[in-house]
């Protein structure tokens, strides 16, 4: 039995993946049926134990962690985006309605819900299927079923069947591609792991009355290059006077059209947080 090799392999694996190494070893060295039983037990235990606390000091917020993206980026979201957290802390008041467009696994939605103090709503939009499923699990884990409305649809500049291409399908992943293009069956085969999923997309202006969503007072928009599409389809909703402030990630190449559209809706740039390194996008805080 190659125990030293097994131990070294385990040491190089994240905790939530180590049981697979053990099971594969049992399949080779012992009995497949026993391996399947152990696999089920270890997988169940891993799911229960794979919970981590987010680095938010004002409330105890936990998330399920089964991917490297969740471990590296979502549990450390406050260190990664301190300006977004500061905006949530200073802007949200009990009774507010926060729209979190690009919620991922829900860290900022959870922080927002904790600031509502039992009064108000967070509407969390996340179209990626793995991150959406994890978003729902995290809502239940933190007991925010009454405060957060999860929405599994991409918001766009028009309504229709549109292509959403994954960077990877792991929960917690970001930088997917959504350009509002119509989905076509031809050429949509998964290549190099990039699954192009047909999605039912719609404008926010259509979604709000259709589903009876509460009107927003605050908006966080982080959709990895699709911000202009979202804004073009949300002009009526965001022009309403009750929308006080927005924090938006803006691709550098979209700076002029995005800021011009926001100006037409009555918003001006209040703050542009500094980032430690050069990036393809910047964050802006906009207000009336």
Beta strands, then each sheet from edge to edge (+ up, - down):
strand 1: 51-53
strand 2: 62-64
strand 3: 97-101
strand 4: 121-125
strand 5: 148-151
strand 6: 160-165
strand 7: 196-201
strand 8: 218-221
strand 9: 245-251
strand 10: 268-271
strand 11: 281-287
sheet 1: 1+ 2-
sheet 2: 5+ 4+ 3+ 8+ 9+ 11- 10+
sheet 3: 6+ 7-
end
